[in-house]
Amino acid sequence: MCELKKLNHHAINRGTIGAIVGEVSMQVSESTKPSVYPSAIVIRKDTDEPGEGFWGLDSGTHPPDKVARSDRKSRLSEYQQKIFNNSWGCDCV
């Protein structure tokens, strides 16, 4: 968000970023079987973890809201591996 503001995108805020990330997650969740949900994870700089709202998401085959607090670190690692190692089949650059 800060980098976009440096490029004169002053209307960018947390809500804008959240809407973009949410849309990406929903589209990927709907197009992958089984769903790799969430497909976009925003990690907080101060804690190196997603915010509490992330753990309330209830969509997909392995939704974060079903993860016990004690398993969050390992499940986050699992989500990240699925997201980063998935061949999305797009012409993304």
Distance bins in CASP14 RR format, pairs under 12 A and 6 or more apart:
PFRMAT RR
TARGET T0000
AUTHOR 0000-0000-0000
RMODE 2
METHOD distances of the structure
MODEL  1
1 7 0 0 0 0 0 1 0 0 0 0 0
1 9 0 0 0 0 1 0 0 0 0 0 0
1 10 0 0 0 0 0 1 0 0 0 0 0
1 11 0 0 0 0 0 1 0 0 0 0 0
1 12 1 0 1 0 0 0 0 0 0 0 0
1 13 1 0 0 1 0 0 0 0 0 0 0
1 14 1 0 0 1 0 0 0 0 0 0 0
1 15 0 0 0 0 1 0 0 0 0 0 0
1 16 1 0 0 1 0 0 0 0 0 0 0
1 17 1 0 1 0 0 0 0 0 0 0 0
1 18 0 0 0 0 1 0 0 0 0 0 0
1 20 0 0 0 0 0 1 0 0 0 0 0
1 21 0 0 0 0 0 1 0 0 0 0 0
1 42 0 0 0 0 1 0 0 0 0 0 0
1 45 0 0 0 0 0 1 0 0 0 0 0
2 9 0 0 0 0 0 1 0 0 0 0 0
2 10 0 0 0 0 0 1 0 0 0 0 0
2 12 0 0 0 0 1 0 0 0 0 0 0
2 13 0 0 0 0 0 1 0 0 0 0 0
2 14 0 0 0 0 0 1 0 0 0 0 0
2 17 0 0 0 0 0 1 0 0 0 0 0
2 45 0 0 0 0 1 0 0 0 0 0 0
3 9 0 0 0 0 1 0 0 0 0 0 0
3 12 0 0 0 0 1 0 0 0 0 0 0
3 17 0 0 0 0 0 1 0 0 0 0 0
4 10 0 0 0 0 1 0 0 0 0 0 0
4 11 0 0 0 0 1 0 0 0 0 0 0
4 12 1 0 1 0 0 0 0 0 0 0 0
4 13 0 0 0 0 1 0 0 0 0 0 0
4 14 0 0 0 0 0 1 0 0 0 0 0
4 16 0 0 0 0 1 0 0 0 0 0 0
4 17 0 0 0 0 1 0 0 0 0 0 0
4 20 0 0 0 0 0 1 0 0 0 0 0
5 11 0 0 0 0 1 0 0 0 0 0 0
5 12 1 0 1 0 0 0 0 0 0 0 0
5 13 0 0 0 0 1 0 0 0 0 0 0
5 14 0 0 0 0 0 1 0 0 0 0 0
5 16 0 0 0 0 0 1 0 0 0 0 0
5 17 0 0 0 0 0 1 0 0 0 0 0
6 12 0 0 0 0 0 1 0 0 0 0 0
9 16 0 0 0 0 1 0 0 0 0 0 0
9 17 0 0 0 0 0 1 0 0 0 0 0
9 20 0 0 0 0 0 1 0 0 0 0 0
10 16 0 0 0 0 0 1 0 0 0 0 0
11 17 0 0 0 0 0 1 0 0 0 0 0
12 18 0 0 0 0 0 1 0 0 0 0 0
12 19 0 0 0 0 0 1 0 0 0 0 0
12 20 0 0 0 0 1 0 0 0 0 0 0
13 19 0 0 0 0 0 1 0 0 0 0 0
13 20 0 0 0 0 0 1 0 0 0 0 0
14 20 0 0 0 0 0 1 0 0 0 0 0
14 21 0 0 0 0 0 1 0 0 0 0 0
14 42 0 0 0 0 1 0 0 0 0 0 0
14 44 0 0 0 0 0 1 0 0 0 0 0
14 51 0 0 0 0 0 1 0 0 0 0 0
15 21 0 0 0 0 1 0 0 0 0 0 0
15 22 0 0 0 0 0 1 0 0 0 0 0
15 23 0 0 0 0 0 1 0 0 0 0 0
15 42 0 0 0 0 0 1 0 0 0 0 0
16 22 0 0 0 0 0 1 0 0 0 0 0
16 23 0 0 0 0 0 1 0 0 0 0 0
17 23 0 0 0 0 0 1 0 0 0 0 0
17 24 0 0 0 0 0 1 0 0 0 0 0
17 40 0 0 0 0 1 0 0 0 0 0 0
17 42 1 0 0 1 0 0 0 0 0 0 0
18 24 0 0 0 0 1 0 0 0 0 0 0
18 25 0 0 0 0 1 0 0 0 0 0 0
18 26 0 0 0 0 0 1 0 0 0 0 0
18 38 0 0 0 0 0 1 0 0 0 0 0
18 40 0 0 0 0 1 0 0 0 0 0 0
18 41 0 0 0 0 0 1 0 0 0 0 0
18 42 1 0 0 1 0 0 0 0 0 0 0
18 50 0 0 0 0 0 1 0 0 0 0 0
18 51 0 0 0 0 0 1 0 0 0 0 0
18 53 0 0 0 0 0 1 0 0 0 0 0
18 54 0 0 0 0 0 1 0 0 0 0 0
19 25 0 0 0 0 0 1 0 0 0 0 0
19 26 0 0 0 0 0 1 0 0 0 0 0
19 40 0 0 0 0 0 1 0 0 0 0 0
19 42 0 0 0 0 0 1 0 0 0 0 0
20 26 0 0 0 0 0 1 0 0 0 0 0
20 27 0 0 0 0 0 1 0 0 0 0 0
20 40 0 0 0 0 1 0 0 0 0 0 0
20 42 0 0 0 0 0 1 0 0 0 0 0
21 27 0 0 0 0 0 1 0 0 0 0 0
21 28 0 0 0 0 0 1 0 0 0 0 0
21 38 0 0 0 0 1 0 0 0 0 0 0
21 39 0 0 0 0 1 0 0 0 0 0 0
21 40 1 0 1 0 0 0 0 0 0 0 0
21 41 0 0 0 0 1 0 0 0 0 0 0
21 42 1 0 1 0 0 0 0 0 0 0 0
21 43 0 0 0 0 0 1 0 0 0 0 0
21 50 0 0 0 0 0 1 0 0 0 0 0
21 53 0 0 0 0 0 1 0 0 0 0 0
21 54 0 0 0 0 0 1 0 0 0 0 0
21 57 0 0 0 0 0 1 0 0 0 0 0
21 83 0 0 0 0 0 1 0 0 0 0 0
22 28 0 0 0 0 1 0 0 0 0 0 0
22 29 0 0 0 0 1 0 0 0 0 0 0
22 30 0 0 0 0 0 1 0 0 0 0 0
22 37 0 0 0 0 0 1 0 0 0 0 0
22 38 1 0 0 1 0 0 0 0 0 0 0
22 39 0 0 0 0 1 0 0 0 0 0 0
22 40 1 0 0 1 0 0 0 0 0 0 0
22 41 0 0 0 0 0 1 0 0 0 0 0
22 42 0 0 0 0 1 0 0 0 0 0 0
22 53 0 0 0 0 0 1 0 0 0 0 0
22 54 0 0 0 0 0 1 0 0 0 0 0
22 57 0 0 0 0 1 0 0 0 0 0 0
22 59 0 0 0 0 0 1 0 0 0 0 0
23 29 0 0 0 0 0 1 0 0 0 0 0
23 30 0 0 0 0 0 1 0 0 0 0 0
23 38 0 0 0 0 0 1 0 0 0 0 0
23 39 0 0 0 0 0 1 0 0 0 0 0
23 40 0 0 0 0 1 0 0 0 0 0 0
24 30 0 0 0 0 0 1 0 0 0 0 0
24 31 0 0 0 0 0 1 0 0 0 0 0
24 36 0 0 0 0 0 1 0 0 0 0 0
24 37 0 0 0 0 0 1 0 0 0 0 0
24 38 0 0 0 0 1 0 0 0 0 0 0
24 39 1 0 0 1 0 0 0 0 0 0 0
24 40 1 0 1 0 0 0 0 0 0 0 0
24 41 0 0 0 0 0 1 0 0 0 0 0
24 42 0 0 0 0 0 1 0 0 0 0 0
24 83 0 0 0 0 0 1 0 0 0 0 0
24 88 0 0 0 0 0 1 0 0 0 0 0
24 90 0 0 0 0 0 1 0 0 0 0 0
24 92 0 0 0 0 0 1 0 0 0 0 0
25 31 0 0 0 0 0 1 0 0 0 0 0
25 32 0 0 0 0 0 1 0 0 0 0 0
25 35 0 0 0 0 1 0 0 0 0 0 0
25 36 0 0 0 0 1 0 0 0 0 0 0
25 37 1 0 0 1 0 0 0 0 0 0 0
25 38 1 0 1 0 0 0 0 0 0 0 0
25 39 1 0 1 0 0 0 0 0 0 0 0
25 40 1 0 1 0 0 0 0 0 0 0 0
25 41 0 0 0 0 1 0 0 0 0 0 0
25 42 0 0 0 0 0 1 0 0 0 0 0
25 50 0 0 0 0 0 1 0 0 0 0 0
25 54 0 0 0 0 0 1 0 0 0 0 0
25 57 0 0 0 0 1 0 0 0 0 0 0
25 59 0 0 0 0 1 0 0 0 0 0 0
25 60 0 0 0 0 1 0 0 0 0 0 0
25 63 0 0 0 0 0 1 0 0 0 0 0
25 64 0 0 0 0 0 1 0 0 0 0 0
25 79 0 0 0 0 0 1 0 0 0 0 0
25 83 0 0 0 0 1 0 0 0 0 0 0
26 32 0 0 0 0 0 1 0 0 0 0 0
26 35 0 0 0 0 1 0 0 0 0 0 0
26 36 0 0 0 0 0 1 0 0 0 0 0
26 37 0 0 0 0 1 0 0 0 0 0 0
26 38 0 0 0 0 1 0 0 0 0 0 0
26 39 0 0 0 0 1 0 0 0 0 0 0
26 40 0 0 0 0 1 0 0 0 0 0 0
26 57 0 0 0 0 0 1 0 0 0 0 0
26 59 1 0 0 1 0 0 0 0 0 0 0
26 60 0 0 0 0 0 1 0 0 0 0 0
27 35 0 0 0 0 0 1 0 0 0 0 0
27 36 0 0 0 0 0 1 0 0 0 0 0
27 37 0 0 0 0 0 1 0 0 0 0 0
27 38 0 0 0 0 0 1 0 0 0 0 0
27 39 1 0 0 1 0 0 0 0 0 0 0
27 40 0 0 0 0 1 0 0 0 0 0 0
27 59 0 0 0 0 0 1 0 0 0 0 0
27 88 0 0 0 0 0 1 0 0 0 0 0
27 90 0 0 0 0 0 1 0 0 0 0 0
28 34 0 0 0 0 0 1 0 0 0 0 0
28 35 1 0 0 1 0 0 0 0 0 0 0
28 36 1 0 0 1 0 0 0 0 0 0 0
28 37 1 0 0 1 0 0 0 0 0 0 0
28 38 0 0 0 0 1 0 0 0 0 0 0
28 39 1 1 0 0 0 0 0 0 0 0 0
28 40 1 0 0 1 0 0 0 0 0 0 0
28 41 0 0 0 0 0 1 0 0 0 0 0
28 59 0 0 0 0 0 1 0 0 0 0 0
28 60 0 0 0 0 0 1 0 0 0 0 0
28 79 0 0 0 0 0 1 0 0 0 0 0
28 82 0 0 0 0 0 1 0 0 0 0 0
28 83 0 0 0 0 1 0 0 0 0 0 0
28 86 0 0 0 0 1 0 0 0 0 0 0
28 88 1 0 0 1 0 0 0 0 0 0 0
28 89 0 0 0 0 0 1 0 0 0 0 0
28 90 0 0 0 0 0 1 0 0 0 0 0
28 92 0 0 0 0 0 1 0 0 0 0 0
29 35 1 0 1 0 0 0 0 0 0 0 0
29 36 1 0 0 1 0 0 0 0 0 0 0
29 37 1 0 1 0 0 0 0 0 0 0 0
29 38 1 0 0 1 0 0 0 0 0 0 0
29 39 1 0 0 1 0 0 0 0 0 0 0
29 40 0 0 0 0 0 1 0 0 0 0 0
29 57 0 0 0 0 1 0 0 0 0 0 0
29 58 0 0 0 0 0 1 0 0 0 0 0
29 59 1 0 1 0 0 0 0 0 0 0 0
29 60 1 0 1 0 0 0 0 0 0 0 0
29 61 0 0 0 0 1 0 0 0 0 0 0
29 62 0 0 0 0 0 1 0 0 0 0 0
29 63 0 0 0 0 1 0 0 0 0 0 0
29 79 0 0 0 0 0 1 0 0 0 0 0
29 82 0 0 0 0 0 1 0 0 0 0 0
29 83 0 0 0 0 0 1 0 0 0 0 0
29 86 0 0 0 0 0 1 0 0 0 0 0
30 36 0 0 0 0 0 1 0 0 0 0 0
30 37 0 0 0 0 1 0 0 0 0 0 0
30 39 0 0 0 0 1 0 0 0 0 0 0
30 59 0 0 0 0 1 0 0 0 0 0 0
30 60 0 0 0 0 1 0 0 0 0 0 0
31 37 0 0 0 0 0 1 0 0 0 0 0
31 39 0 0 0 0 1 0 0 0 0 0 0
31 86 0 0 0 0 0 1 0 0 0 0 0
31 88 0 0 0 0 1 0 0 0 0 0 0
31 89 0 0 0 0 1 0 0 0 0 0 0
31 90 0 0 0 0 1 0 0 0 0 0 0
32 38 0 0 0 0 0 1 0 0 0 0 0
32 39 1 0 0 1 0 0 0 0 0 0 0
32 60 0 0 0 0 1 0 0 0 0 0 0
32 61 0 0 0 0 1 0 0 0 0 0 0
32 62 0 0 0 0 0 1 0 0 0 0 0
32 82 0 0 0 0 1 0 0 0 0 0 0
32 83 0 0 0 0 0 1 0 0 0 0 0
32 86 1 0 0 1 0 0 0 0 0 0 0
32 87 0 0 0 0 0 1 0 0 0 0 0
32 88 0 0 0 0 1 0 0 0 0 0 0
32 89 0 0 0 0 0 1 0 0 0 0 0
32 90 0 0 0 0 0 1 0 0 0 0 0
33 60 0 0 0 0 0 1 0 0 0 0 0
33 61 0 0 0 0 1 0 0 0 0 0 0
33 86 0 0 0 0 0 1 0 0 0 0 0
34 59 0 0 0 0 0 1 0 0 0 0 0
34 60 1 0 0 1 0 0 0 0 0 0 0
34 61 1 0 1 0 0 0 0 0 0 0 0
34 62 0 0 0 0 1 0 0 0 0 0 0
34 63 0 0 0 0 0 1 0 0 0 0 0
34 82 0 0 0 0 1 0 0 0 0 0 0
34 86 0 0 0 0 0 1 0 0 0 0 0
35 57 0 0 0 0 0 1 0 0 0 0 0
35 59 1 0 0 1 0 0 0 0 0 0 0
35 60 1 0 1 0 0 0 0 0 0 0 0
35 61 1 0 1 0 0 0 0 0 0 0 0
35 62 0 0 0 0 1 0 0 0 0 0 0
35 63 0 0 0 0 1 0 0 0 0 0 0
35 79 0 0 0 0 0 1 0 0 0 0 0
35 82 0 0 0 0 0 1 0 0 0 0 0
35 83 0 0 0 0 0 1 0 0 0 0 0
35 86 0 0 0 0 0 1 0 0 0 0 0
36 59 0 0 0 0 0 1 0 0 0 0 0
36 60 0 0 0 0 1 0 0 0 0 0 0
36 61 0 0 0 0 1 0 0 0 0 0 0
36 62 0 0 0 0 1 0 0 0 0 0 0
36 63 0 0 0 0 0 1 0 0 0 0 0
36 78 0 0 0 0 0 1 0 0 0 0 0
36 79 1 0 0 1 0 0 0 0 0 0 0
36 80 0 0 0 0 0 1 0 0 0 0 0
36 81 0 0 0 0 0 1 0 0 0 0 0
36 82 1 0 1 0 0 0 0 0 0 0 0
36 83 1 0 0 1 0 0 0 0 0 0 0
36 84 0 0 0 0 0 1 0 0 0 0 0
36 85 0 0 0 0 1 0 0 0 0 0 0
36 86 1 0 1 0 0 0 0 0 0 0 0
36 87 0 0 0 0 0 1 0 0 0 0 0
36 88 0 0 0 0 1 0 0 0 0 0 0
37 54 0 0 0 0 0 1 0 0 0 0 0
37 56 0 0 0 0 0 1 0 0 0 0 0
37 57 1 0 0 1 0 0 0 0 0 0 0
37 58 0 0 0 0 1 0 0 0 0 0 0
37 59 1 0 1 0 0 0 0 0 0 0 0
37 60 1 1 0 0 0 0 0 0 0 0 0
37 61 1 0 0 1 0 0 0 0 0 0 0
37 62 1 0 0 1 0 0 0 0 0 0 0
37 63 1 0 0 1 0 0 0 0 0 0 0
37 64 0 0 0 0 1 0 0 0 0 0 0
37 65 0 0 0 0 0 1 0 0 0 0 0
37 66 0 0 0 0 0 1 0 0 0 0 0
37 79 0 0 0 0 1 0 0 0 0 0 0
37 82 0 0 0 0 1 0 0 0 0 0 0
37 83 0 0 0 0 1 0 0 0 0 0 0
37 86 0 0 0 0 0 1 0 0 0 0 0
38 50 0 0 0 0 1 0 0 0 0 0 0
38 51 0 0 0 0 0 1 0 0 0 0 0
38 53 0 0 0 0 0 1 0 0 0 0 0
38 54 1 0 0 1 0 0 0 0 0 0 0
38 55 0 0 0 0 0 1 0 0 0 0 0
38 56 0 0 0 0 0 1 0 0 0 0 0
38 57 1 0 1 0 0 0 0 0 0 0 0
38 58 0 0 0 0 0 1 0 0 0 0 0
38 59 0 0 0 0 1 0 0 0 0 0 0
38 60 0 0 0 0 1 0 0 0 0 0 0
38 61 0 0 0 0 0 1 0 0 0 0 0
38 62 0 0 0 0 1 0 0 0 0 0 0
38 63 0 0 0 0 1 0 0 0 0 0 0
38 64 1 0 0 1 0 0 0 0 0 0 0
38 65 0 0 0 0 0 1 0 0 0 0 0
38 67 0 0 0 0 0 1 0 0 0 0 0
38 75 0 0 0 0 0 1 0 0 0 0 0
38 76 0 0 0 0 0 1 0 0 0 0 0
38 78 0 0 0 0 0 1 0 0 0 0 0
38 79 1 0 0 1 0 0 0 0 0 0 0
38 80 0 0 0 0 0 1 0 0 0 0 0
38 82 0 0 0 0 1 0 0 0 0 0 0
38 83 1 0 0 1 0 0 0 0 0 0 0
39 57 0 0 0 0 0 1 0 0 0 0 0
39 59 0 0 0 0 0 1 0 0 0 0 0
39 60 0 0 0 0 0 1 0 0 0 0 0
39 79 0 0 0 0 1 0 0 0 0 0 0
39 80 0 0 0 0 0 1 0 0 0 0 0
39 82 0 0 0 0 1 0 0 0 0 0 0
39 83 1 0 1 0 0 0 0 0 0 0 0
39 84 0 0 0 0 0 1 0 0 0 0 0
39 86 0 0 0 0 1 0 0 0 0 0 0
39 88 0 0 0 0 1 0 0 0 0 0 0
40 50 0 0 0 0 0 1 0 0 0 0 0
40 54 0 0 0 0 0 1 0 0 0 0 0
40 57 0 0 0 0 0 1 0 0 0 0 0
40 79 0 0 0 0 0 1 0 0 0 0 0
40 80 0 0 0 0 0 1 0 0 0 0 0
40 83 1 0 0 1 0 0 0 0 0 0 0
40 84 0 0 0 0 0 1 0 0 0 0 0
40 88 0 0 0 0 0 1 0 0 0 0 0
41 48 0 0 0 0 0 1 0 0 0 0 0
41 49 0 0 0 0 1 0 0 0 0 0 0
41 50 1 0 1 0 0 0 0 0 0 0 0
41 51 0 0 0 0 1 0 0 0 0 0 0
41 53 0 0 0 0 0 1 0 0 0 0 0
41 54 1 0 0 1 0 0 0 0 0 0 0
41 55 0 0 0 0 0 1 0 0 0 0 0
41 57 0 0 0 0 0 1 0 0 0 0 0
41 64 0 0 0 0 1 0 0 0 0 0 0
41 75 0 0 0 0 0 1 0 0 0 0 0
41 76 1 0 0 1 0 0 0 0 0 0 0
41 77 0 0 0 0 0 1 0 0 0 0 0
41 78 0 0 0 0 0 1 0 0 0 0 0
41 79 1 0 0 1 0 0 0 0 0 0 0
41 80 1 0 0 1 0 0 0 0 0 0 0
41 81 0 0 0 0 0 1 0 0 0 0 0
41 82 0 0 0 0 0 1 0 0 0 0 0
41 83 1 0 0 1 0 0 0 0 0 0 0
41 84 0 0 0 0 1 0 0 0 0 0 0
42 48 0 0 0 0 0 1 0 0 0 0 0
42 49 0 0 0 0 0 1 0 0 0 0 0
42 50 1 0 0 1 0 0 0 0 0 0 0
42 51 1 0 0 1 0 0 0 0 0 0 0
42 53 0 0 0 0 0 1 0 0 0 0 0
42 54 1 0 0 1 0 0 0 0 0 0 0
42 57 0 0 0 0 0 1 0 0 0 0 0
42 76 0 0 0 0 0 1 0 0 0 0 0
42 80 0 0 0 0 0 1 0 0 0 0 0
43 49 1 0 0 1 0 0 0 0 0 0 0
43 50 1 0 1 0 0 0 0 0 0 0 0
43 51 0 0 0 0 1 0 0 0 0 0 0
43 54 0 0 0 0 1 0 0 0 0 0 0
43 76 0 0 0 0 1 0 0 0 0 0 0
43 77 0 0 0 0 0 1 0 0 0 0 0
43 79 0 0 0 0 0 1 0 0 0 0 0
43 80 0 0 0 0 1 0 0 0 0 0 0
43 83 0 0 0 0 0 1 0 0 0 0 0
44 50 1 0 0 1 0 0 0 0 0 0 0
44 51 1 0 1 0 0 0 0 0 0 0 0
44 52 0 0 0 0 0 1 0 0 0 0 0
44 53 0 0 0 0 0 1 0 0 0 0 0
44 54 0 0 0 0 1 0 0 0 0 0 0
44 76 0 0 0 0 0 1 0 0 0 0 0
45 51 0 0 0 0 0 1 0 0 0 0 0
47 54 0 0 0 0 0 1 0 0 0 0 0
47 72 0 0 0 0 0 1 0 0 0 0 0
47 73 0 0 0 0 0 1 0 0 0 0 0
47 76 0 0 0 0 0 1 0 0 0 0 0
48 72 0 0 0 0 0 1 0 0 0 0 0
48 73 0 0 0 0 1 0 0 0 0 0 0
48 76 0 0 0 0 1 0 0 0 0 0 0
48 77 0 0 0 0 0 1 0 0 0 0 0
48 80 0 0 0 0 0 1 0 0 0 0 0
49 55 0 0 0 0 1 0 0 0 0 0 0
49 64 0 0 0 0 0 1 0 0 0 0 0
49 69 0 0 0 0 0 1 0 0 0 0 0
49 72 1 0 0 1 0 0 0 0 0 0 0
49 73 1 0 0 1 0 0 0 0 0 0 0
49 75 0 0 0 0 0 1 0 0 0 0 0
49 76 1 0 0 1 0 0 0 0 0 0 0
49 77 0 0 0 0 0 1 0 0 0 0 0
49 79 0 0 0 0 0 1 0 0 0 0 0
49 80 0 0 0 0 0 1 0 0 0 0 0
50 56 0 0 0 0 0 1 0 0 0 0 0
50 57 0 0 0 0 1 0 0 0 0 0 0
50 64 0 0 0 0 1 0 0 0 0 0 0
50 67 0 0 0 0 0 1 0 0 0 0 0
50 72 0 0 0 0 1 0 0 0 0 0 0
50 73 0 0 0 0 0 1 0 0 0 0 0
50 75 0 0 0 0 0 1 0 0 0 0 0
50 76 1 0 0 1 0 0 0 0 0 0 0
50 79 0 0 0 0 1 0 0 0 0 0 0
50 80 0 0 0 0 0 1 0 0 0 0 0
51 57 0 0 0 0 0 1 0 0 0 0 0
51 64 0 0 0 0 0 1 0 0 0 0 0
51 72 0 0 0 0 0 1 0 0 0 0 0
51 76 0 0 0 0 0 1 0 0 0 0 0
52 64 0 0 0 0 0 1 0 0 0 0 0
52 65 0 0 0 0 0 1 0 0 0 0 0
52 69 0 0 0 0 0 1 0 0 0 0 0
52 72 0 0 0 0 0 1 0 0 0 0 0
53 64 0 0 0 0 1 0 0 0 0 0 0
53 65 0 0 0 0 1 0 0 0 0 0 0
54 63 0 0 0 0 0 1 0 0 0 0 0
54 64 1 0 1 0 0 0 0 0 0 0 0
54 65 0 0 0 0 1 0 0 0 0 0 0
54 67 0 0 0 0 1 0 0 0 0 0 0
54 72 0 0 0 0 1 0 0 0 0 0 0
54 75 0 0 0 0 0 1 0 0 0 0 0
54 76 0 0 0 0 1 0 0 0 0 0 0
54 79 0 0 0 0 1 0 0 0 0 0 0
55 63 0 0 0 0 1 0 0 0 0 0 0
55 64 1 0 1 0 0 0 0 0 0 0 0
55 65 1 0 0 1 0 0 0 0 0 0 0
55 66 0 0 0 0 1 0 0 0 0 0 0
55 67 1 0 0 1 0 0 0 0 0 0 0
55 68 0 0 0 0 0 1 0 0 0 0 0
55 69 0 0 0 0 1 0 0 0 0 0 0
55 71 0 0 0 0 0 1 0 0 0 0 0
55 72 1 0 0 1 0 0 0 0 0 0 0
55 73 0 0 0 0 0 1 0 0 0 0 0
55 75 0 0 0 0 1 0 0 0 0 0 0
55 76 0 0 0 0 1 0 0 0 0 0 0
55 79 0 0 0 0 0 1 0 0 0 0 0
56 63 1 0 0 1 0 0 0 0 0 0 0
56 64 1 0 1 0 0 0 0 0 0 0 0
56 65 1 0 1 0 0 0 0 0 0 0 0
56 66 0 0 0 0 1 0 0 0 0 0 0
56 67 0 0 0 0 1 0 0 0 0 0 0
56 69 0 0 0 0 0 1 0 0 0 0 0
56 72 0 0 0 0 0 1 0 0 0 0 0
57 63 1 0 1 0 0 0 0 0 0 0 0
57 64 1 0 1 0 0 0 0 0 0 0 0
57 65 1 0 0 1 0 0 0 0 0 0 0
57 66 0 0 0 0 1 0 0 0 0 0 0
57 67 0 0 0 0 1 0 0 0 0 0 0
57 75 0 0 0 0 0 1 0 0 0 0 0
57 79 0 0 0 0 0 1 0 0 0 0 0
58 64 1 0 0 1 0 0 0 0 0 0 0
58 65 1 0 1 0 0 0 0 0 0 0 0
58 66 1 0 0 1 0 0 0 0 0 0 0
58 67 0 0 0 0 0 1 0 0 0 0 0
59 65 0 0 0 0 1 0 0 0 0 0 0
59 66 0 0 0 0 0 1 0 0 0 0 0
60 66 0 0 0 0 1 0 0 0 0 0 0
60 79 0 0 0 0 0 1 0 0 0 0 0
60 82 0 0 0 0 0 1 0 0 0 0 0
61 79 0 0 0 0 0 1 0 0 0 0 0
61 82 0 0 0 0 0 1 0 0 0 0 0
62 71 0 0 0 0 0 1 0 0 0 0 0
62 75 1 0 0 1 0 0 0 0 0 0 0
62 76 0 0 0 0 0 1 0 0 0 0 0
62 78 1 0 0 1 0 0 0 0 0 0 0
62 79 1 0 0 1 0 0 0 0 0 0 0
62 82 0 0 0 0 1 0 0 0 0 0 0
62 83 0 0 0 0 0 1 0 0 0 0 0
63 75 0 0 0 0 0 1 0 0 0 0 0
63 79 0 0 0 0 0 1 0 0 0 0 0
64 71 0 0 0 0 0 1 0 0 0 0 0
64 72 0 0 0 0 1 0 0 0 0 0 0
64 75 1 0 0 1 0 0 0 0 0 0 0
64 76 0 0 0 0 1 0 0 0 0 0 0
64 78 0 0 0 0 0 1 0 0 0 0 0
64 79 1 0 0 1 0 0 0 0 0 0 0
65 72 0 0 0 0 0 1 0 0 0 0 0
65 75 0 0 0 0 0 1 0 0 0 0 0
66 72 0 0 0 0 0 1 0 0 0 0 0
66 75 0 0 0 0 1 0 0 0 0 0 0
67 73 0 0 0 0 1 0 0 0 0 0 0
67 74 0 0 0 0 1 0 0 0 0 0 0
67 75 1 0 1 0 0 0 0 0 0 0 0
67 76 0 0 0 0 1 0 0 0 0 0 0
67 77 0 0 0 0 0 1 0 0 0 0 0
67 78 0 0 0 0 1 0 0 0 0 0 0
67 79 0 0 0 0 1 0 0 0 0 0 0
68 74 0 0 0 0 0 1 0 0 0 0 0
68 75 0 0 0 0 1 0 0 0 0 0 0
69 75 0 0 0 0 0 1 0 0 0 0 0
69 76 0 0 0 0 0 1 0 0 0 0 0
71 77 0 0 0 0 0 1 0 0 0 0 0
71 78 0 0 0 0 1 0 0 0 0 0 0
71 79 0 0 0 0 0 1 0 0 0 0 0
72 78 0 0 0 0 0 1 0 0 0 0 0
72 79 0 0 0 0 0 1 0 0 0 0 0
73 79 0 0 0 0 0 1 0 0 0 0 0
73 80 0 0 0 0 0 1 0 0 0 0 0
74 80 0 0 0 0 0 1 0 0 0 0 0
74 81 0 0 0 0 0 1 0 0 0 0 0
75 81 0 0 0 0 0 1 0 0 0 0 0
75 82 0 0 0 0 0 1 0 0 0 0 0
76 82 0 0 0 0 0 1 0 0 0 0 0
76 83 0 0 0 0 0 1 0 0 0 0 0
77 83 0 0 0 0 0 1 0 0 0 0 0
77 84 0 0 0 0 0 1 0 0 0 0 0
77 85 0 0 0 0 0 1 0 0 0 0 0
78 84 0 0 0 0 0 1 0 0 0 0 0
78 85 0 0 0 0 0 1 0 0 0 0 0
79 85 0 0 0 0 0 1 0 0 0 0 0
79 86 0 0 0 0 0 1 0 0 0 0 0
80 86 0 0 0 0 0 1 0 0 0 0 0
82 88 0 0 0 0 0 1 0 0 0 0 0
86 92 0 0 0 0 0 1 0 0 0 0 0
END
